[in-house]
């Protein structure tokens, strides 16, 4: 299947590579000519502008946007809407605000262009592990794009089937799901990232407590020099708190148990804030997720070991580079 890809950063480029492996035909554009040239050598068809990208593809076309949320995505959607033929589809795979998706879908519908929002989780590991896809949009364009989603997603793999789960019509077991109409995909991804904040915070605080067991304020027989990297490895094997985040924690601690390469400055990319906003609008208590978000705010002022742990996990799963305080 043909697909255009705009934005060849960490995730966009690797998504192109995964789709090329699955024998799809990829057309790519990025402001960096070097990024385009790199993927041309790997089998993609490059373009030097949005107009050239659309012109090289069969009509109608489907183009996936992987650029930062906010103004860059808005500008790209607006520009594409003026040059894509009727019947085409724009896919936003970034971390856009779900209410923006609803607005964009209405604007594009007037031009007879479909809009599909895809919450994409997988980070820098997705090229091999696959990407968990949370999809929003109308039925017809989502169904048409199914070969793309199936190729990007992890597939059933060797994960044991959930006892009692037997929905033969759902693609959830394959790692992608049509969650509802426009905006639903990014809404689910937003909540996913809010939960991620809480999980990461729980691990970070727990390891910080174990590290603090050597405090001189404790009596001698209550001081423990807990081997953190070994505990992380231990918990990966049979523990009820095992997870991919714990796998990445173990990796970071194995490299440096003091996390000396991390300052503890923890960025938040927006979804955590939007999750709390949605909770307020729905009058749903979200104490843990709210506290985790506030901890990230505080991390930019002083840095504890727990915050270094959060920063290390973000770097491991998504390749996020620490931002230095201004």
Secondary structure in CASP SS format (residue, H / E / C, confidence):
PFRMAT SS
TARGET T0000
AUTHOR 0000-0000-0000
METHOD secondary structure of the structure
MODEL  1
X C 1.00
X E 1.00
X E 1.00
X E 1.00
X E 1.00
X E 1.00
X C 1.00
X C 1.00
X C 1.00
X H 1.00
X H 1.00
X H 1.00
X H 1.00
X H 1.00
X H 1.00
X H 1.00
X H 1.00
X H 1.00
X H 1.00
X H 1.00
X H 1.00
X C 1.00
X C 1.00
X C 1.00
X E 1.00
X E 1.00
X E 1.00
X E 1.00
X E 1.00
X C 1.00
X C 1.00
X C 1.00
X H 1.00
X H 1.00
X H 1.00
X H 1.00
X H 1.00
X H 1.00
X H 1.00
X H 1.00
X H 1.00
X C 1.00
X C 1.00
X C 1.00
X E 1.00
X E 1.00
X C 1.00
X C 1.00
X C 1.00
X H 1.00
X H 1.00
X H 1.00
X H 1.00
X H 1.00
X H 1.00
X H 1.00
X C 1.00
X C 1.00
X C 1.00
X C 1.00
X C 1.00
X E 1.00
X E 1.00
X E 1.00
X E 1.00
X C 1.00
X C 1.00
X C 1.00
X C 1.00
X C 1.00
X H 1.00
X H 1.00
X H 1.00
X H 1.00
X H 1.00
X H 1.00
X H 1.00
X H 1.00
X H 1.00
X H 1.00
X H 1.00
X H 1.00
X H 1.00
X C 1.00
X C 1.00
X C 1.00
X C 1.00
X C 1.00
X E 1.00
X E 1.00
X E 1.00
X E 1.00
X C 1.00
X C 1.00
X C 1.00
X C 1.00
X C 1.00
X H 1.00
X H 1.00
X H 1.00
X H 1.00
X H 1.00
X H 1.00
X H 1.00
X H 1.00
X H 1.00
X H 1.00
X H 1.00
X H 1.00
X C 1.00
X C 1.00
X C 1.00
X C 1.00
X E 1.00
X E 1.00
X E 1.00
X E 1.00
X E 1.00
X E 1.00
X E 1.00
X E 1.00
X C 1.00
X H 1.00
X H 1.00
X H 1.00
X H 1.00
X H 1.00
X H 1.00
X H 1.00
X C 1.00
X C 1.00
X E 1.00
X E 1.00
X E 1.00
X E 1.00
X E 1.00
X C 1.00
X C 1.00
X H 1.00
X H 1.00
X H 1.00
X H 1.00
X H 1.00
X H 1.00
X C 1.00
X H 1.00
X H 1.00
X H 1.00
X H 1.00
X H 1.00
X H 1.00
X H 1.00
X C 1.00
X C 1.00
X C 1.00
X C 1.00
X C 1.00
X C 1.00
X C 1.00
X C 1.00
X C 1.00
X C 1.00
X C 1.00
X C 1.00
X C 1.00
X C 1.00
X C 1.00
X C 1.00
X C 1.00
X C 1.00
X C 1.00
X H 1.00
X H 1.00
X H 1.00
X C 1.00
X E 1.00
X E 1.00
X E 1.00
X E 1.00
X E 1.00
X C 1.00
X C 1.00
X C 1.00
X H 1.00
X H 1.00
X H 1.00
X H 1.00
X H 1.00
X H 1.00
X H 1.00
X H 1.00
X H 1.00
X H 1.00
X H 1.00
X H 1.00
X H 1.00
X H 1.00
X H 1.00
X H 1.00
X H 1.00
X H 1.00
X H 1.00
X H 1.00
X H 1.00
X H 1.00
X H 1.00
X H 1.00
X H 1.00
X H 1.00
X H 1.00
X H 1.00
X H 1.00
X H 1.00
X H 1.00
X C 1.00
X C 1.00
X C 1.00
X C 1.00
X C 1.00
X H 1.00
X H 1.00
X H 1.00
X C 1.00
X C 1.00
X C 1.00
X C 1.00
X C 1.00
X H 1.00
X H 1.00
X H 1.00
X H 1.00
X H 1.00
X H 1.00
X H 1.00
X H 1.00
X C 1.00
X C 1.00
X C 1.00
X C 1.00
X C 1.00
X C 1.00
X C 1.00
X C 1.00
X H 1.00
X H 1.00
X H 1.00
X H 1.00
X H 1.00
X H 1.00
X H 1.00
X H 1.00
X H 1.00
X H 1.00
X H 1.00
X H 1.00
X C 1.00
X C 1.00
X C 1.00
X C 1.00
X C 1.00
X C 1.00
X C 1.00
X C 1.00
X C 1.00
X C 1.00
X C 1.00
X C 1.00
X C 1.00
X C 1.00
X C 1.00
X H 1.00
X H 1.00
X H 1.00
X H 1.00
X H 1.00
X H 1.00
X H 1.00
X H 1.00
X H 1.00
X H 1.00
X H 1.00
X H 1.00
X C 1.00
X C 1.00
X C 1.00
X C 1.00
X H 1.00
X H 1.00
X H 1.00
X H 1.00
X H 1.00
X H 1.00
X H 1.00
X H 1.00
X H 1.00
X H 1.00
X H 1.00
X H 1.00
X H 1.00
X C 1.00
X C 1.00
X C 1.00
X C 1.00
X C 1.00
X H 1.00
X H 1.00
X H 1.00
X H 1.00
X H 1.00
X H 1.00
X H 1.00
X H 1.00
X H 1.00
X H 1.00
X H 1.00
X H 1.00
X H 1.00
X H 1.00
X C 1.00
X C 1.00
X C 1.00
X C 1.00
X C 1.00
X C 1.00
X C 1.00
X C 1.00
END
